[in-house]
Amino acid sequence: MKLIYRSGVIFLLLTNICLGCELSVRVVEFPPLSFRDQTGQWAGLDIELSQALLNEAGCQANYKELPFRRALLQLREGRLDMAMNLFPTPERNQFLRFIGPARIEAIAMMVRQESNVSLRSLEDFKKLSKQVGIQIGSYNGFEFETLYKKDMVFRRTFRNLANNNKNVQLLKHNQLFGFFTDLYDAKYQLQTNPNYGDLKIHPFIIGENSVYFGFSQKSVSAELFERLRHAFNSAKKKGRFKKIISSYHN
C-alpha cells in the first residue's frame, strides 16, 4: 500500500513538473524563420524547431518579441529563458548554455539589381566605395569576426544598424553597397516583399554557421537544461529537426 502511495506521489510530482515547464522564448518578426501567421500565432522555421524541442521535453513556449540586444541582456539577467538561432561565443558562454546545432545558417548579402561588383574574399570588401550594413550584435562567421576585430580598414567598411528595414531604406537610396542577412530571409523577401523588387542576392556567401538554442544560466536550472538536452537528442534521433528543415528548402 505504501509503495502504491509513494508511486502515486512521484507520478503527481513528475506530472506537475512537466505541466509547469514553461519557458520564455525570444522571437522577432523575421520571416520565414519567425513571424505571426494569419491567426496571430507565431510560425516559421525557427518556431517549428523550438516547438519540436520543447514538445519532446514536455515544455511549452511563452514567446516574447524582443530586439536582439535586449534579448541578450534579459538572458544574462535571467528575465528571458531561451533564444533561438544563436552562435556560441566566449562572451555568450558566460551566461548561456547551448544545445544543438539546430541548423546551418548561411549569411548572404542583398545588393541593388544593377550591382556587378565581384567579391571573391572578405578582403575584397575593403575596396568597396560604400559601406555594408550589418545587424547590431550579429555573428557573421569566424573568419569575418576575426578580420573585423583586427583590421581597422575592414571594420570601417561596415555599418551597424538595428534591423533590415533600415538597411533596405539605405540601400534603395544608394547609401549602402549592400547588407547582410540570413539566406532564408533573403530568398523569402525577394519572393514576397515588393520593397525588395530592385534588389538581389550577391553570389558571394559571407559564411555558414551552425546555430544553436541558447538557455539562460540564471533562469534555467541545470536539471531542466539536462532534460532539454536529452529531448534534443531524442528528437534529432527521430528525424524531427531534419524533416522540418527539409520542408523549408525550395
N, C-alpha and C positions, 0 to 999 in steps of 0.2 A: 504494500500500500504506500509506504514511504517512497519507494523507488518510483512508482507511478506519479506521485505528487511532485517529487523533485523534477522528473522528466517534464511534467506539465509546466512547472515554473520556468525551467530552462527554455522550453519552447516559446512561452509567452515573452520571455525576455528577448530572445532572438528575433521574434516577430516584431516587437516594439522597436528594436534597433533598426531593423530593415525599414519599417514604416516611417521611422523618424529620420531616415537618411535623406536629407535634402541639402543640396549644395548650391550655393550661389555661383552662377557661371557668367563670365563676361561675354557679351555679344556686341556686335556693331553691324549697321546696315552695310553689307559688303557682298552683294550677290556675285556669283551663285554660292558663295561659301556660307553666308548667313544673311537672312532677310526675312521680313514679315510677309507671309502669304496673304491671299485674299480674305482669309478669315481672321487675320491679325496674329496668327501663330508664327513662331519662329521656325524657319525652314532653311534648307541648304546643306551643302556637303559637310561643313564642319559641325552643323547642328546634328545631322544624322550620325556622324561618327561619335559625337559626345553622347548621344542617346543610346547608341549601341553599347558603349562602355558602362554608362550608368545603369541601364536596364540589366545588364549582366551582373552588376554589383548589388542590385536591389535598391537603387537610389533614384532620386528624382532631381531635376534641374529647376532652379529658380533663376531665370535669365535676367541679367542686369545690363542694360545698354550703357556702355561707358567708353569714353575715348581711351586710346591705348595707354598713354602716360598715366592717366588717373587710375586705370585698372591695375597697372603695375604697383602704384603706390598703395592701393587698397589691398592687393595681395600681400605686400610687405607688412602692412599693418594688421592683417587678419580680418579685414572687413569684406573681403571677397575670397571665396574658396578656390575657384578654378578658372582657368583660361585655356583657350584652345589656340592652336597654330603658333606655338612658341618654340624658339630655339634656345637650348641651354647655353648660357654664358657664365663666366666666373662670377659676375655680379649677381645674376639671377639665381645662381646656385646657393647664394647666401640666405635666400628667403623662400625659395621654391623647391619642391621635389617634382621630378618629371617621370612621366610614363609614356612609352612609345618606342619607336616613332609611330605617329598616327598616319602620316602620308608624306609624300615628297612634294615640296613647294618649289616651283620654278619661278625665278624672278625675271620678268620681261620688261621691256621699255616701250611706252607709247610715244610716237613721234607724229609729226604732220605728214599728210599723204605725199606731199611733194619732196620730202626729205630723201636725199640719195647719198648721205654721208656713210661711208663704210667704216665699221668698227670691228677690229679683229682681236683686240685685247683691252683690258681695263686701262692700260697705259694710254691708249688712243683717246680716252676721254679728256685728257689734258690738252688736246689740240682743238677742242670744241670752242666756238666763239660765244656760245651761250651756256648758261648753267642747266643742270638736270635736277628735277625735283625728286626728293626722297621723303618718305614719311618719317616724322619725328619718332625716334625710339625703335625704328625698324632694324632688322638684322638682314643683311644682304649677301651673306656668304663669307666664308673665312678669308678668301683672297681679297675681296672688296674691303672688309673690315680692317684687315692688316694694312693695306695700302692707304686707307682713309686715315688711319691713326698716325702713320709715319711720314706721309708725303703731304706737305702743306699745299703744293700746287694742285695735286689731285683733290684734296679736300675742298678747295675753293671752287672746284668745278660743280659742286652740289649745293643745293638749297633745301634746307629742312622746312617742310610745310606740314600742317596739321592733317590734311586729308586730300584725297584725289580730286574733290570738287574744285579746290583752289588750283591744283595742278592743271586741270583741264582748262580753266579760265585763262591761266597764264600762257599755256601752250597755244591755245587758239588765238591769243593776241600776240603770238610770236615772241613772247618774253622768256620762254624756255626752249631748249632744244628738245626735251622730252621729259618723261617722268617714269619712275619705276613702279611696278605693280605686280601682283600675282598673275601668272599666266591664265589661270581660270577666270579671274576677274576681267582681264584684258579681252579675252575671247567673248565673254558674256556681254560686256559693254558694247563691243562692236556689233553684236547681233541685235541688241535691244535698245540701245541708248542713242537717240538722234544727235546728242551733243558730241558723239564720237564719230560722226559721219565723215569728217575730213581728217580722221586720224588713222593710224595703222600700227601694227606691232613691228618693231625693228627686228631684223633677223638675228641680231646678237643677243644671246641669253646671258644675263648677268651672272647667274649662278643657280645651283639647285641645293636645297637644304632639306634635311629630314626634320620635320616639325613634330612637336610633342604636346601632350596635355600637361599643363603646369598646375600644381596644387600648393596653396599657401602652407608653409610650415607652421604658422601660428594658429590657423583655424582648423586645419585638417590633421587629426591625430595620426600618429604612426600606425596605429591599429587599422584605422579606416583607410589609410594610404595602402597598406598591405592588401586589404580586401579589394581595393580598386586595381592594384597591380595584378592580382590573381584573376580578377574579372577581365582585364585587358588580355592577358594570355589566353584565357578561355575563349573569349570572343574571337581573337585572332585565329586560334586553332580551328574554330568552327567556320572560318572564312567570312565572317560578317563584315569586317572592315574592307576587305578586298572586293566584296560584292557591291558595297556602297560606292566605293571609288570608281569601279568599273561602270556604274550607271551614269557617271558624270563625264565619261570620255565620249567626245563627239567624233 
